[in-house]
Amino acid sequence: MGKNTTSNPEVKKARADWDNVPSWTTTFCNLCVEQIQAGNRTKGAAFSPEGWFNLVTKFCEETGQNYDKDQLKSRWDVLKGDWRVWEKLRNLDTGLGWDAVKGTIAAPDCWWNLKLKELPKAKKFREKGPQNLEQLEIM
């Protein structure tokens, strides 16, 4: 498996647009968890070569998108970064509420303003928490 292995190497590499269909991220997360549970993860890396091959192939089969390993790894890195920011934000203070409708922390504006100065990347979680949180915990 080469660095840019795709399920169809004859197709030109297009820019991965994860916002185009939000369910693609859910599909990606489910496939990652599947590969982790199958033991296709190596220490210090996201996946073994077999895991990446399976992920690229199955993602293409399920979404019709010919994203290669680098594009999927990029998505993995973005999700991992988001999860780390979420965990820091979530663990900063105790005694906060939870907004079940938004899926995020229920706190007064003054708390959010202070925390966003500490963690500017957490801005996206003020109105909506991360999706696929259960899978991200495993990933």
GIHUQUI-V406960 format. One record per backbone hydrogen bond with DSSP energy under -0.5 kcal/mol. CO is the residue of the C=O (numbers start at 0). NH is the residue of the N-H. If there is no record, write none. Layout:
# GIHUQUI-V406960
co nh
CO NH
CO NH
This chain:
# GIHUQUI-V406960
co nh
1 4
4 68
7 10
15 17
16 19
20 23
21 24
21 25
22 26
23 27
24 28
25 29
26 30
27 31
28 32
29 33
30 34
31 35
32 36
33 37
34 39
35 38
39 47
41 44
47 51
48 52
49 53
50 54
51 55
52 56
53 57
54 58
55 59
56 60
57 61
58 62
58 64
59 63
64 66
67 71
68 72
69 73
70 74
71 75
72 76
73 77
74 78
75 79
76 80
77 81
78 82
79 83
80 84
81 85
82 86
83 87
84 88
85 89
86 90
88 91
96 105
97 99
98 102
98 103
101 128
103 98
104 106
105 96
107 110
107 111
108 112
109 113
110 114
111 115
112 116
113 117
114 118
118 121
119 122
120 123
121 124
122 125
123 127
131 135
132 136
133 137
134 138
